[in-house]
Amino acid sequence: MTQQDGDANGDQDASHHLTAKQAAGSWDNDELVHHDKPGEARPSIGDEQHKSHRFSIMHLHRKEKGEAKPEDWGFPGELTKEYVGVYTKFRDEVEKRGGEFKKTVYSFGEEEGEAFCLCRWLRARKFVYDDVIKMVEEATECRKEAREKEFYPDPSVALGVDPSVYISLYPQLYSGNAKNGCPIFISKPGILNVDGMECITTLDGILKFHWHVMMHDYTNRLQENKKNNPEFTNYACVCVLDLEGLTASQLSSRALAIIKTQTEVDSLCFPETMSKMVVINAPRFFAMTWRLIKGWIDPRTAGKVDLISSRKEWEKRLKELVDEDQLPSDYGGKSEDTNTTMMKVAPGNMSRQITHLLHVRAHAHHVVKVEANEELEVIVYTRGTTGAKFSLVDKDNKSKKFVDEVVVVHDGKANDEHEPPTIKVITSSNISGPAHVKVKADSKSGRFSGSEAYLLVLNFHKKG
């Protein structure tokens, strides 16, 4: 698929506005301005001007005369002379300060292009110079701790758990590119299992993992798109927020804290990086919640959101934004389904993974089938301080035990957000299929103790 720059909706190709020298990346102040006088010629670009990646290509001139479209506001080639003055002042300040201030601005690398990158920050604060400077200073401070850790290059260390487990509880993934060249990000908060998340990581771990995703995964995707198409300058993503299965009870204070933590970092440190968001399968009650979430994000960002409940309508909208060969099959396209994509982050020869949350008061169990070509590994995560004894038996032959009474208990504080949970591998060696395995959990305190949560992670590996 050919990547192209477009408007916020991803519906418009701006590449035909560019000359070869413009595509090389060269701007002066006059070229940043919106020109709409009848018969006015495009500014020429001389050979003596810059040809490095410091500069960007985005809507140098519009084909139509008259006022710019709202979605083009604040982009290079659509600036008023007043905005060009702010742009120039900001550019000079970035170069003067350099160091971490400049690195914050160019968080995705200087390949983004000077004009596009600087305008992205300026749009976020409506070209009010003092507000932009304050924003960059706050963002520099916000990312300081993460930067000292190189933005957590190992996601397992960041989370304290393999990312495949985290993603199974809160499915989020990148899958293909939209028609405007932007990566497609799909999030499924309707499947978010907050109790399970508490068993495997902390809010701090989730934040660290988010830094990893933005500075390593997402950045690499943007840079790869730029490498494949030098005219790609829209360093943003097209988001699909799938709310299927979402209930009001899932929107607990902790669930909202997880979402809010991520959106606050993105709004401050990665401004104007959402090209479009399509919220699909939205339940009726979500309208009230959306009004709350809108308060956490920039109003221009909120204006890029489509809220659609009908599958027929949201499939139509997604196909307007994304070619079918880039859209996952479970969203109406012809690309691989999202479950297959998510399993690609699983380690080793793992073929599938199941997570199941057990609430153990006295006894609890879960049954799983292991196919003939599979081997099963069982891991338990918990913050339960009472503890439970886990056994693995053959469901069809109760006298056959694979594992007998492995004690799992958290030796820390049950509700300490800053303390990692306890992890216990139940299987000393994998269980070979075919088998019908029953996972049994018995509380150490019996029926009179309070219920505790234990997350079962069932990893299926291919034999051989």
N, C-alpha and C positions, 0 to 999 in steps of 0.2 A: 504494500500500500504506500502511495506517495504521501508524505507528510506535508502539511501546508499550514500557514498561519491563517487564523480566522477570527471572527468576532467571538464574544463571550459564549454564544450559543453553538459555536463550532460549525456554523452553516455557511460560511463565506470564505472564499479563497482570495487571499491578498497577494499571493506570490506574483501575479501578473503585473503588479505595480513596480516590480524591482528590475533594475538594470543589472548587468553583470558586475559592475563596479559597486553598486549598492549592496549586492549580495556578498561582496567581499567585506563589507562593514565599514562605512565611512559616513560621518555626519558632521554638519556644522549647524550653528544655531538656526539659520534660516530654514534648513531642511526639517527641523523639528516642528515648525509652525504649520498650522492648518491653512492651506491656500485655497480660496474659493472664488477669486475674482474671474469673471469671464475672460477666457483667452490667456490667462496667466500661465506661463510655462513652468515646468518643473525646474527646480534648481539643479544645476549641473554639479557633478562631483569630479574634481580634478585629480590628476595622478599624484599630486603632491600630498593628498590627504591620507589619513590613516587607513591601513588595510589589515589591522589586527583584530583579534576577537574581542577587543575592549569595547567595540561598538556593536550595535544590534540593528536588526532589520524588522520594522513593524509598521505597516500602513504609512509609508512615506507620503503618499498622496492618495486621495480618494478619487474615484472615477467621477462621482456625481459632484455637482456644485451645490453650495448652500451649507447649512449647518451640519456638523458631524453627528453621527448617530450616538445615542447615549452609551451604547456598549463600546464605542471607540474613544470615549472621553479619557483624556489623560495618557493616551499612547503616543509614542513618537510619530510625528507627522500630523498630529491632531492637537498640538498645544497652541494656546494663545501666546502672544508675545510676553504677557505677564508671567505665564507659566514657564516659558523658556528662561526668563530671568531667574526664577526660583530654581529651575533645573541646573543652570550654570553655577549658581551659588552653592547648591548642594554638591555638585560634582567637585568643585574646588575644595570644599570642606572635607569631603571623603579622601581626596588625594593628600590634603594637608595633614590630616590626622593619621591616615594610614593604619598600620598595626591591626589590632583586634576590631577597631571600629570599621575599617574597610573590609575585613574578613567577614564581619557580620552582614554587611550589605551584600557582599558577593558570596553568600553562603553556599550557593550552588556552583561556584567557580566562575572565573572571569569569562569563560566560554559563553555565558549567557549573553554577553554584550552590554557595554556600558549604558547605552540609551534605554534599552528595554529594562535592564535591572534597576537603574535609578528611577525611572518612571514608575516602576512597580511600587517602590517605597513611597514615592511622592503621591501616587493615587491613594494609598492607604490613609494618608492624612490630608487629603484634599489640597495638596500643594501648599500647605501652610508650613513654611520653612521651620519655624521653632518647634512645631509639633513633630515634624519628621526627625529632626535632630534628637529630640527627647525620646522618640520611639526607638531609634537606633541605639542610643545610650542604654535604655532599659533592656533592649534585646541583647546587647553585649553582656550586660550583667546577668541576664536570665540564662544565657548559654555558657557562662563562665565555667561552672562545675563540670558540665558535660564535655566542654572543650578540653579541659584538663585530662579527661579520660578518653580523649580522641573520639568522643561521641559513641563510645561503647561498640567497638567493631565486632565483638562476639555477642550475638543476641542471646545466647544461652546464659552467659555471665550476667548480662543486663537483667534478664527476667528471673534468673535462678531456676529456670526450667527450660526444657527444649521448646523452641517456638511452636512446634507442631501441636503441643498440648495446649498452649495458649490460644492458638488459632482455632482449635476445635471448640473451645469454649466461647470465643469471640471471633467468628470468622471475618477476616479482613484480608484482601489480596489485591494485587495489581494483575490485570489481564488484558493485554493488547493495547492498542492505541486508537483514539477517536479520529474522526475525519480531519480535525484540525491539528493532528499530530500529537496531542496531549495523551499521556498515559491514562488508562481507565482504572479507577480505584473502586472496588466494590466492598461495602461494609454491611454486615448483617446483625445489627443490634437486637433484632427480634429473637435471635438465638443466644444472645449473651446470657451466660450462666454466672451470675454474680457470686453465689455461694461456692461454686466450683473455682472461680477465680481467687477467692479468699484462701482456698486450700493450697494454691500453687505459687502465689506471688504476692507482692505488696503493691500499693499504689505507687510507691517510689520505683519499684521494678518496672511497672507499666510505663512510667514516665521515661525511664532510661531506655526501654525498648523503643519507645516512640522517637527518641533522639536517634537511635540506631536506624530506624526505618527512614526517617527524613534525610539524614546526612549520609547514609550509605546506600540503602536500597533505592529510594526515590531519586536521589541525586544521580546515581549511576544510570538510572533509566533516562533521565533528562539528558545527560551527557551523551548517552548512546544514540538517542533520537537526534541530537545536534550533529553527531558524527555522521549519521546516515543521511541527514538532510541539512546542509549548512544554513538553509533559509528558515529552519525551525527556530523560533524565538519565544514562543509562548510557553514559558516555564511554569506551567500550571497543569492541573489534572481535571478530568471529567469524572465526577463522583456519582456512584449509584448507591443510594442508601436504601437497603431492602428491609422493610419493617414487618415482613411476614412473621406471624407468630408472636408479635409484641403484645403484651398485656400490661394493664395499668400497674399491676403488682410488681412487674419487672423494673419499673422506673423508681427504684429505691434511691435513697440519698447516696448510696455507694455507687450505684450504676451511673447516676448523673455526675458524680464526682469523677469517675473514669472519663466520661465524655468531655466534661468541662476542662479537666486537666490537659487533654490533648488539644482542644480548640483554643485554649488560652495561649499555649505555646505557638500554635500555628498562626494565630492572628497577630501575635507580637513579633515572632522571629522569622516567619515565612509569609509575609503579607501578599495578598493578591495572587495566590497560587491555586485558586479554584476557578477553573474556566466555566464549569457548569455543574450543578448538582440536580439529579433527578431522584426524588424521594418516592419510592414505590410501595405498594401494598400497605398504605398507611391506614390504620384503624381510625375510627371517628374521634376517639378521645385524644388522638395525637395532636389535633389542632391546638389545644391548650398548651401541651408540652412544647410544641414548635414555637409558640409565642415566647415561651421562657428561653429556649435555646437561641432564638433570634437576638435576644438581649446580650448574648455573650459574643456575638460576632459582628463584624463591620456591616453597616446597613447596605453598602454596595454589594457585599458578598451575599447577604440575605436576599437581595434582588435577583440573584442568579439561580435561585432555587425553584424548581417545579415540583409541586406536590400532586401525585397522581395515584389513585387507588385502583382503577380499572386496569387489568392486565392488557386488554386489547389496546388501550390508550397509551400505557407506558411502553409497551413493545414498539408501538408506532413511533413514539418520541425517541426511544433509544436508537432505532434504526435511522432516524434523521441525523443523529449525532455520530453513530458508529457504523462502519461497514460490517456486513454480516460475518465476514471471515475473521473479524476481530472481536465480535461479540460472543460471549459464552453461550452454549446451546441451551442452558437452563434459563437464559434470558432472551430467547428468541433468535439467537444467532447460530453460526455454524462452527464456531471455535469450540475447544474442549470445555467441558463443564467445570464449574468452579471447584467442585469437590476433588476432581482430578488435579487441578492446578494447585490446590492447597496441600495435597499429599506430596508434592514435589519438594516441600521443605522438610519432610520427614527424613530422619537419618538412616543410613545403611540401606538394607534391602527390605525395609518395612513396606508391606503392600497395602495395609490399611490400619486404621487406629480407631478405637472406640473409647469414649470417656463416659463414665456413668457415676453420678453422685449418689452415695449411700448416706442416708440419715439414720444413724444407729442409736437407738434408745436402749433396747435389750438385744434384739437380733435383727439382721437384715441380710439379704442375699441378692445375687444377680447371676443369671445364666447366660453363657455365651457358647456359640458353636465354632469349633476350630475345624477348618476344612482339611482334606487329606494332604494338600500341598503346602500346609501352613504349620508354623510353630508359634506358640503363644507366650508372651512375656507379660507379667502382671506387676504393676507398680501402684503404690498407694501414697497419696499426699493428704496431709491433715494438719489442723491446728488443735485437734482434740486432746485435751490434757488428761481426760479420764482413761482413754485408751481402749483398744479393742483387739481381739484375737482373730486373725484371718486364717481360714483354711480353704484349700482348693480340692474339691472332690469330683468324682465322675457322677454326673447327674443320673446316668442310667445304671450305675453300679456303685451304690453308696459305700460299699466296703473298700472301694479303690480310692485311695487318697494320693493326690499329687503333692500337696503341701499341707502340713498339719500345724495349726495354732502358732502362727507367727505374730508376735505382739507388735502393734504399732501404736505409739503414744508420743505426743509432742511434749518435749521436756522444757519448753519455754513458756511464755505467757500466752494464753489463748487468744487474746485480742490485741496484741501488740502489733500495730501496723508496720513498724520498722523492723520487725523480726521475721526472718524467713521461716517458712513452714517446715515440717518434718517430711522427709521422703524415704520410703522404704520399698525396696525391690522384694516382692513376695516370692518369686520363682528363682531358686538358685540356679536352675537350668530351664530352658524353654520347654513347654509342654507340646509334644508332637501330635499333630492331627492324623486321622480324624478323631475328634473328641468332643464331648458335650460337657463343658466345665461349669461347675457351680461354685461361685465365689461366696463364701459364708463369712459373716462378721458377727462376733459376739462381744458385747460390751463387757469390760472388766468389772463394772459396778452393777450390772443387772438392770432390771426394768425400772428401778426407782431413781436412776440417774437421769440427767437431762440428755436430750438428743445431741449428738455430735456429727459433724459432716466429715466424710471420708471420700475423696475422689479416686475412683478406680480408673487407671489408664491401662487399657488393654492393647498391646502392640502385637500385631500379626506380621510375622516375617515369612518370606518365601523359603522353603526348604532348599538346602544346597547353596 
